[in-house]
Amino acid sequence: MDKRLRLRLLSNADDFTQTEVALRQLPGVASVRANRACASLTLAYDGKPEVRDAILATARRTPSAPADTWRPPPEASAKRVTLAAGAIAAALLLPAPLAAAITWLNIAGLLARGVLAASRGELKTDVLDALAVGVPAARQEYVTASVTRFLLALAEHIEAATVQQSDELLRSLLRRAPGDVWVEGRNGELARVAFMQLKGGERVVVGAGETIPVDGQVMAGAAYVDQSSVTGESLPIPRAVGDQALAGGVVADGRLVVRAERVGEDTTTGRISRYIQDALDRPADIQTVSSVFANRRVGITLATAAVVFALTRDWRRIESVFMVDYSCAVKLGTPIAIKSTMYRAAQEGCLVKSGTAIETLAGVDTVVFDKTGTLTHNTLEVTDICPLDPGIDEERAAAMVASLGEHTSHPIARAVVGLAQQRRLAHVPHEAVNFIVGHGVEANVDGRRIRFGSRHYLEDDEHISFANARKTVRALQEQGKSLLYVAADERPIAVFALRDRLRPESVSTLAQLRALGVKRLVMITGDRQAPALALAETLGIDAVHYEQQPEDKANIIEALKKEGRRVVYIGDGVNDGPALMAADVGVSMPRAADIARASADIVLLEDRLESVATVLAVAQEAMRLIHSNFRFAVGVNSAILAAAAFGRLSPLAAATLHNGTTIAVLVRALLSGRARRSLAEKIDAIRSRSSAAGRTNNSGAPSARRRKRPPGEALRPTTRSRRMIALCWLRRCADYARSFWLQLKQ
């Protein structure tokens, strides 16, 4: 009879595919079920002790991503908390001389930092901390000084742990590099090679449960690959011969042979690692502003203490005032929120290189698209086939052109070939194909000379008139489509119309951007006027710049910035580098050229244009959180400072409330990285707010019409009942708060 075993894994809940695959392969294991929400695996096995031991050993041995859970705080801050707690006991239990000695030793570090800052003319938190413990110690209030030191140490301990956790959120995006990998030789033999010794062009063999160590093309095999740690895709995706494989993905099932194109630091995960480390080392502008603001508020606290002492001569009030500062919550809450937001953006498939990019992106009002590769797929699609010969229908014309066109790599020919494959059209036998460079293609089919290409080739060079199709041609050209002319012998037989294949998510993405507050959408393209304007009309673009040269893109960006606009530019080509750098925020597509990825502030990890709207929504939410935390910290600490100045708070009560405010801000900032509210919900909320004014009757008052409740539907509470319930809860919370307040004052 099978037994069950549940394993709690110390790894990222979204990222333990390696462990799961390794356990499935063990003899005696009947099934493995993953619960990613709880970061656990439930196994059914034959109950043998040796199988259980093998399961546990495999679970411990299998490499996994860094844990997305609370990490032990830094040892130094933990030791300070312990020592401070011991000093409180000493102050309570030991004779006064010993209590004094231990207290002064306990606070010596804070006093030294405060004196050093003051000697440099720096009014920082260190000065306030030194005064907060030094004043009661000088007045022989050793218990107060020790408890204050303990509260300060506890706050430092929590702050250090929170900062460490925010850094770990970013670092948890990456897997560790594999140690050794299998390389296939020319004769098919396998050899184990150190990861750092891999070279471009080598064929790397990756089995189930193993991490793909290189970026490259699949040369043999087929597999499902978990790329969640690289692209954010939640489900394993199939990979077969000809597909691209990214370093960092895990083969969930199957086996691949990958030809290495990028190795080591040049792989996708290597570049991401560099970006993340740069982000950890480089503060955003708002972090610097927050730090300066917080330090300036130290002077306000000192001035308040001086005024209170001059008016009251009450040292206890002075001690309470010294317990309050704005620094911790304001200075630490901002970088933690920024890092957590970068983590969340990466989970959504967007790699943000710096906190400054988040801050700037949240305030943009103009988005500029390079058409090819962003709004479109950089490939053509056939939209119309217009037969001009009664004896040849659409399918026959498409089959002939595809049969000849499959011998060339021209994008128009490839589009027709793709259409024929999609419709499963039979191949048409033909004689040798002749390519006329820059003009078209010709070959004999069933004794007829079939030619297709540009209008110039068939009408001007071959003198085949398409006069009977002038009206059709004009209508297609007005729609901005490219045309392919087809003739048999000396007679026209068909006209094909093609256009850039539009991304299916383009329309919805632009609508989402507008809902998020973007005022102007701009498209830049090298296309002619007609197709450019037609595409712009389809998408609802506000302005289009057509027939542009690559060097014109940066000039357009600069002109928009001179108008006072904050500009995002989205591109993917080698020639997009200057425009990406000129924009306030540059965004590159995942398959962009290396120079585009290097120049961009944000790199999309998935080939989804809607990720642009996602990262904009995340950035806006981050800045709202930062400003909300800022207002909360300043407001609450100002209230605590006022209460302390008027003698309403004891020093311990002031310290407790102040540190509680700081912890609340830090935890809220950290949890922002875990919020996974969908973009659709966010857009719906924005739209509902913007359309609230429209849901009124003719008199301007809200409509009185009510939805009739269907039979059996539960009766929902009315607005009045909700208010009554909320009022009761508020009263109860007020009673609890009043009781707690009285205890603190005592």
N, C-alpha and C positions, 0 to 999 in steps of 0.2 A: 504493500500500500504506500502510495506517495506521501511524503511529508512536505510541509510548507516552511519556507524560511523567508523572512523579510529583512532586507538590508537597508539601513539608512546610510546614504552616501555623502561623504564630505566633498562634494563637487557641485559644479553649477547645475542647477535643476534642469536646464535646457540643454545640457551638454555632456551626457555620460553614455553616449552611443558606444564608445570603445568597451566600457565595462559590460554593457548589455550583450554585445556581440561575443565577447570573450567567454562569458558565462554560458551562452547558448551552446557553445561548442564543447563543453565539458561532458564526458561520459556520465550517464546517470541523471542528468538534468533533463526533465521532461518539458518544462516551459519556463519562460521568463517574462514577467509582465512589469512594465515600467510605469511608475506614477511620477511624472515630471513635476507636478505641482508640489508634491511632498518630498521630492528628491529621494525616492526610494525604489527598490526593486523587490518584487515578490517572486520567489522561485518555487517550483514543485520538483522534488527530486526523490530518488528511490529510498531514502532514509538511511543509507549506509554512512557510518561515521567518516570513512575516508573520502566519500564524495562531499560531505559537509565541510571537511577540512580543506579540500581542493577549492570549493566555492569561496570560502573565506580568504584563502591565500590569493586566489585570482582577483578578488575584489580589492584586496590591499595592494596588489602588484600592478594592476592595470593603470596606466597614466590617465589623468583626467585634468580638466581645466581647473584653475584656481577656484576655491569655494566661493560661492556668492552668498556667504553667510557672515555673521559677526565674527571678526577676527579678534584674538586677544590683544588688548591695548598694549602700547609700548611699556616695557618693563620699568623704565625710569619713573614714569608718572605713577605706576602702580605702587612702587616702593615709597614714593613720597606720601601717598595716601595712607599707607600703613604706618609710616613714621609719625605722621600728623595725628593719627588716631591714638598711637601710643603716648604722644605728648599730652593729649587731653586727659588720659588716665593718670599720667604723672602729675598734672596740675591739680587733679581732684584728690589724689591719695597721698602724695608725698608732702613732706614739710616744705614751708615756704622757700627756704634757700635752695633746696634741690629743685623744686618746681620752677623757680625763677631761672636757674641755670639751664634746665632742659628746654624751657620755653624760648629763651634767647638763642639757644643752639638751633632749635626748630625753625625759627623765623630768620636766622642769620642770612640764608640765601636770598630771601625776598628783600631784606634790608640792603644787602650789597647791590642787588640789581637796581633798586630804587635810587640809592646814592649815586651809582655810576650814571644812570640816566639823567639825574638832576645836575650832576657835575658837567655834563655835556650840553646842558641847556635844553634837554628834550623832555617835554611834558607828555609822558606816555603812561600806559597802564601800570608799568612797574613802579612809578612814583606813588600812585594811589594804593597799590597793594602794600607797599612798604609802610605807608601811613596807616593803612587799615589795621595792620598787626603791630606796628611800632607804638602807636598812641596808647592802646590799652596795656601793652607790656610796660611802657614807661610809667603808667599809673598803677602798676602792680595788679592789674586785672588779668592774671595769667590764664584763667579758664577761657575768658573771652578771646584773648589773643590766640590761644591754641585752637579753639573751635573755629575761629575765623580762618586760621591757617589750614585747618582740615577742609573747610568748605572751598577755599581757593584751590587746594591740591585736588580735591574731587572734581572741581570744574575743569582744571587742566587735564586731568585724567580722561574725562569724557570728551573734551575737545580734541585731545591727541588721538583718541580711538576713532572719533568721527572723521577726522581728517584722513587717518590711515584707511578707514573704510571707503571713503570717497575715492582715494587713489586706487584701492583694490578693485573698485567697480570698473575702472577703466582697464586695469591690467587683466582683469578676468575675461576680457574680450578675446584674448589670444591663448592658443594652446602652446605648450612647451614644444620646442623643436625636437624632433625625434633624434635618438642617439645614432643608431646605424640603420641603413636602408639596404634593400636588395636591388642590385643592378644586373641587367641581363646583358651578357656578352654577345659578340657577333655570331657565335655558334649556338646560342641559346642557353649557355651555362649561366648559373646564378652565382653572384659573389656579393659578400657583405662589405659595404663601404661606409665609412664615417660620413655623417650628414654634411659636415663642413668641407669634405673633399669631393663632393659632387661637382660635375662639370656640365656645361650646356651640351646638349646633343645626346647624352647618355639616356638609356632606356631604363626607367625605374619601375620595379614591380611592387604593387601595393595590394595586399590581401585584405580580407574582411577584418575589421577592427583596427586597421592600421591607418595612420595619418599620412595624407599625401604630402610629400616633402618639397615638391617643386611646382611651379606653374608650367604647364605644357599641354601637348595634344595627346589624346588617347590613341595609341597605335594598335592595341589589341585588347580583347576582353570587353566585359560589360559589367556594370555595377550600379548600385544605388549609393549615392554619396551624400552624407550629412554635412552641409556647408553652413550650418547655423552660426558657427563662430566666426565665419568670414563675411557672409552676405546677409545674415539675419533670416534666411529662409527656414521656416519651422519644420518642413517635411523634407526627407531625403529626395534627391532628384536623380533621374537616370542619367548615366554617362556611358557612351559607347564610342566605337571607332570614329574619329574625326572630331569629337567634341573636345572642348577645352576643360582642363582640370585645374583647380586653384589650390595652391598650397594652403594647408590648414584644414582642408576637408577630410572627413573620416569615411572610409569605405564601410558602409553598413552591411552590405551584402554583395558578394561577387568578387571579381579580381580584375585589376587594370594594369596595363603596361603603358606608362606615360613617358613620352620623349621630353626631356627637360629643356625648356626654353629660358626660364629664369630660375636661378638657384640662389640660395643664401639670402643675403640682405636685399636682393633685387626682386624677390618673390612678393606676392600680394601681402602676405602676413609680415614680411620684413619691412615693407613700406609702412604698413599700418603701425607696426611697433615703433618706428621712428616718429611717426606723427603723434602717437600717444605720448611718447616720452617728451617730445617738444611741448605738447599741451600741458603736461604736468609741470614743466619748468618755466613756462611763459604765462604770466598773469594777464588777465583781461584788463582793459582800461577801467571798467567799473570796480574791479578789485582794488586798484590803486586809489581811486576816488573814495571808496568806502574806508580804506585804511587811513587816509588823510583826514576824512571827516571824523572818524572815531577818535583819533589822537587829539584833534582840536577840542573835542568835548571834555577832555581831561581838565582843561583850564576852567571850564564851566563848573565842574565838580569842586575844584579847589577854590574857586571864587565863592561858590555857595557856602562852603565850609567856613571861609573867612568871614563872610557876612553873618552867618549863624553864630559863630564864636563871638564876634564883636557885639552882637545884640543880646546874647543869652549867657555867655561864659559857661555853657553847658557842654562838657567834654563828651558826654554820652551821645548827644546829638551829632557832634563832630565825628565820632566813631561811626555812627550810622550813615552819615553822608559819605564818608570815605569808602563804604562798602559798595557804592554804586558807580559804575562806569558804563560807557556805551561800546567799549572797544571789542569785547569778545564776540558778542552777538553780531555786530555789524561787520567786523573784519573777517571773521571766520565763516559766517553764514554765506557770504557771497561766493568765495571760491569753492565751497562745498557744493552749492547749488549749481555752479558752472560745470564742475566735474561730473556731477550726477546727471546733468542734462546731456553732456557729451556721451556718457554711457548710454543713456536712453536713446539718443539719436543713432548711435551705432547699432543698438538692438533693432532699430527701425530701418536699418540699411543705409545709413548716412554717416560717413566718417568726417567729423568736424575737427580741423587741425588746431584750433585755438579758441579760447574763451572770447577773444575779441570778435571772432566771426559770429558767435552766438549773439553777442550784444548788438553788433551792427545789423545782422540779419533781422532781428526783431523789429527794427524801425524802417525797413525798406518800403518804398512806395512804387517802385518801378522794376519790372522784370523783363530782361532782354534775352531773347532766344536766338541762337544761331540755328536756322531751320534744319539743316541736314544733320541727321543723327540725334536730334533732340526732339523736335516736334514730329519728325518723320524717321523712318527706319533706315534711311540711306539706301533704299532699294526701290525699284519701280514695280508697279502692278498694272495689269491690263484692266481698263475700266470699260472699254467699248470695242466691239468688232463690227465694222460696217461693211458687209459684202456689197460689191458693185457688179457682180456677175451672177446672173440667175442660176448658173450651173454649179456655183460654189457657195456652200453655206458657211456659217461661222466656224463649225467644228472642222470642216475640211480645210479652211484657210488657216486656222490655228495649228492644225496638225502639220501642214506643209511648212509653215514658217518655223515651227519648233524643230522639225526634223532637220532643216538646214541650219537653224540657229544654234543647235546644241554643239556645233563645232567651233563656236566663237565664244569669247568671254565678255562680249559687249553687254552692258547692263540691260539694254532694250531687248536683245535676243534672249538673255537669261530670264527676263520677265515672261516672255511668251512661252519659253520652255517650262517654266514653273506652272503656268496656266494649263499647259497640255498635260503635265503630270498630275495636276490637281483633278482635271476632268478625265484622266485615264484614257487619253486619245492614243490611237494606234500610230506606230511609227510609219512614215511614208517613205518607201524606197526611193532613192535618188542617186544620180551620178555624182562625180567629183564636185566638191563645192569650191567656188572661186570667190575669194575675198577681195573687194575693192576698198582699200584703206581709205577711211574718211567718207565713204559713200554708202556701201551696202554689201549685199551677198547675192550670188546667183548660182543656179545649178539646174540641170535638166531633170524634170519629174514627169514620167509617163510621156516622154517625147515633147514636152512643153518646156520652154525656158522660163523658169520662175526667178523673179528678181524682187528684192525688197530692200528698202533703205530710206534715205531722206527724200524730200520733195525735189531738192536740187538734183539729186542723182537721177531720179526717174524722169522728171519733166524736162530739166535743162540739158542733162547729158544724154539721156536715152530717148528724149522726145516722145514720152508717153504722156498723153493728156489725161488729167483727172478733173476736167471741166465739169463733168456730170456730177461730181461730188463736192463742188465748191461750197454749196450751202451747208452740207454736213461738216466739211472741214472748218468753215468759218465758225460754226457753233461750237465745235470741239476746242478750237483755239481760244475762243472767248472764255471758255471754262478753265483756261490755263493748262491744258493737257499737251503732252508731247505726242507727235504723230509718226506712225510708221506706215509707209506706202508700199503696197504689194501689187505686182503686175505679173501676168502670164503672157509670154510672147510680147505683143505690142498693145495689150489691152489691160486696163486697170481691173483688179479683181477684189481688192479690199483695202480698207484703211483701219489701222489699229490705233486706239487712243490709250495713252499711259500717263500715269502721274506718280509722284512720290507716294510710297505707302505710308499713310498716316498712322501714327501710333494710336491704338484704340483708346488709350487713356488720356490723350491730349486734351480733348474737349472737357472732360471732367476735371482734369488737373487745373486748367485755366479758370474754371468756375470756382474751384476750391481756393485758388489764389485770390480771386476777387472777394470771396467771402471772408478771407483772412485780412482784408484791408488793402490789398494791392490796387493802386489807382490806375496804373498804366501798364499795358502789355505791349511789347515791341518785338518785331521780328526782323532779323537781318539775313539776307540771302543774296547769292550771286545769280539767282534765276532772273529770267526776263520778267517784265512788268505783269503780263497777263497771268501766268501761273502763280506769281507771288501774291497778287491781289486776290485771286480766286481762293487760295489757301487761307489768306488772312480773313476773308469774309466768312469762310467756313468755320474758322476757329473763334471769330469775334476779336481779332487782334486790333488794338487801337491804332497802331502806326506800323508801317512796313517800309523797310529800306531795301530796294531791289537793285540788281545789277551792281552789287558792291564788290570791291576788291578786298582781299584779306586785310590789307593795311588800313582799310577804311573803318573797320570794326572798332578799334580803339578810339578813333576820332569821334565816332558816334557816341560812345560811352562818355567821353570827356565832355561833349556838348550837353548831354543830359545832366551831368553833374553840375555844369555851370548854371543850369536852370534851377538848381537847388534840389535836385532829386537824389534820393539814395537808391543806388542801382545794384541789382543782382544780374550777373551775366552767366548764361548757361551755354557751354560749348563742349566740343569733344575733339577738335582737330588740332594739328600742329600749328596752324595759323591762328588759333584762338588764344595762344599764350599771352600776347600783349593785351587783348581785351579782357581776359580773366584778371590780369594784374591791374588794369586800369579801373575796373569796377570796384565798388565798395565791398562786395562779396562775390567771389568767383566760384562757380559750381561746375565740376566736370562730370561727364557721364562715365560709367564704369569701364567702357571700352575705349576711352579717350587715349590720345597719344600721350607718351611719357611727359612731354613738355606741358601739356594741358593739365595733367594730374599734379605736376610739380608746381604749377602756377596757381592752381585753384586753392581756395580756402576750405572748400567742402568737396569731398569726393563721394559720389553715389556708389554704393557697393553692389546694388542690383540694377538691372537694366529696366527700371520703372520710373517714368517721368514723374509720377505722382509722389515719389519720394521728396521732390522739391517742396511740395505743399506740406508734406509731413514734417520736414525739418524746420520749415517756417513756423508751423504751429507749435512745435516743441520749443523753439527759440522764444516765441512770444510768451508762452506759458512760463518759461524760465525767468524772463525779465519781470513778468507780473509777480512771480514768487519772490524775487529779490527785492522789488520795491515794497511788496507787502510785508516781508520780514523786516525791512528797514523801518517802515512806519510803526510796525508792532514793537520792535525793540526800542526805538526812540520814545514812543508814547508811554510804554509801560515803565521803562527806566526813569523817564521824567517824572511820572507819578510816584514811583518809589522814592526818588530823590526829594520831591516836595514833601512827602509824608515823613521822611527821615528828618528833613530840616525843621518841620513843625513839631517834632518830638512824638510822632505817632507810631514810630517803629523803633524797636530795640536794634542794636547792631546785628544780633544774630538773625532777627526777622528780616532786616534789610538784605543781609547776605544771602539768606535762603531764597527770598523772592527774586533777587537779582540773578542768582545762578540758575534758578528755575526758568527764568526768561531766556537766558542764554542757551540752556539745554533744549528748550522747546524750539527755538529758532534753528539750531543745528540739526536736530532730528528731522524737522520739517524739510529742511534743505536736502538732507541725505535721502529721505524717502521720495523726493521728487524724481529721482532716477529710477524708481521702481514703478511709478505710475504708468499704466499701460492703457489709459483711456484712448479709445480708438479715434482716429482722425474724423471718421464719419460722425461720431457723436459730437465732436467739437464743432464741426461745420454746421451740423443741425442746430446746435445751441446758438451759434452766431446768427444763423438765418432766422431762428425764431425770435431772437431779441430784435433784429432789424425790422422784422415784419410785424412786431407787436402793435405798432401804431396803426397798421392797416386793418387790424381786426376790430373795426369799430363800425357802428351804424351811421346813418346819415346825420344824426344829431351830434356826432363826435363822441358819444358815450359808448362804452363797451356793449356789444350785442347781448340782448337778453335771451336769445334763443338757447335752449338747452337740449342736449342729446337725450333722446328717450331711452331709458334703461331697459335693455332686453330682459325677458323673463329668465330668472335663474342667475342673473349676474349679481355679484356681491355688491351690497350698498357701500359706496365709498364715503369717507368722512367729508363733510362740507368744510368750506374755508373757515366758517365760524368755529366748528368743532376743533379743527386743527389749531386755531389760535388759542382756544381754551386749554387744550392739552399742552401747547408750548408754554403758556403762561404758568400752568401748574409746575412744569419742570423748572422753569426759571426761578420760581419762588423757592422750590426745594433746593436748587443749587445755591441760591442766595443765603438760605439758612445754613447750609454747610460752610459756605465761605465766611459767614459772620462768626461761626464757632471757631473756625481755624484762625481767623484774624485775632480773636480775643486770646487764643492760646499763644500766638506769636508775640503779642504785646506783653504778655506776662513773662 
